């Protein structure tokens, strides 16, 4: 399926028909289905041309033989999109997307028909790898339904979910260095199940602590039930002026010629607003779209005040700086959403059952 793109579709069709026949002819509960091991899956992505050090920065996978690795600029792994190097035969994004869809379809078949083929630790490693693959820039323009479906089944099959959730979040924190990619990683997981929503909330909280330089807080945050309270400690830190000040410390303006300092400061302002936009998007994922229970309504009310005080009120719009307007618009929509959740929660606790 992955060694030769010209026969990939035929190879997948043959593998699919063989597997379906095995499932149909097997006795109940005794399915002798070939399920690829982790090294087989990793080798498939390496065969498609993925750079080993970029695809698997944490070293979770060990291919059966040395992958064809190429030099990969370090700065690209932290850019707004990860680029998986492809061989000459797989230069077409459509060919790559189709092959990856077929891989996901077969792995979904394995996870559904043979739920014990991957242990919890293997599922965690596979979730991290697939999330990393989904950040490829050529694939981002055409989201894969098959990939999301596979992620859903892998999540639902984890046996020790409470125990593995913190470990999964910690592993996913290494998928990228750039906040744009981290937001995309959160959105790659479905929010249609309780586990998916729980992962989104906890993962967004971990990503916010990472981006704000509070990584030591991540483990203790995951051990507490009320993520809204933890968000209350982080939201004031997302103030654009504070973010700009932090970015300015990393950039030595004294080394920049006088003529270029104004331009550098303008770029810092844009980058700070861009980072604030991502952080606010992650905060929205923590709050979710569900009505807030009465015991958390006061906390959400405080978050609304913080949002107005630290973000909306501090952004000075300019007709030449559209990125500020976009950030202020997101803050306004977020405020309206959170106020709506407060109203829904209040109605559910005050009105008779069914009347709301």
PyMOL commands that set and color helices and strands:
alter all, ss='L'
color gray80, all
select helices_A, chain A and resi 5-25+38-47+52-55+74-78+88-90+93-113+120-133+137-140+145-156+161-172+179-187+194-211+215-222+227-238+240-250+253-255+258-287+294-310+312-314+322-350
alter helices_A, ss='H'
color red, helices_A
deselect
rebuild
show_as cartoon
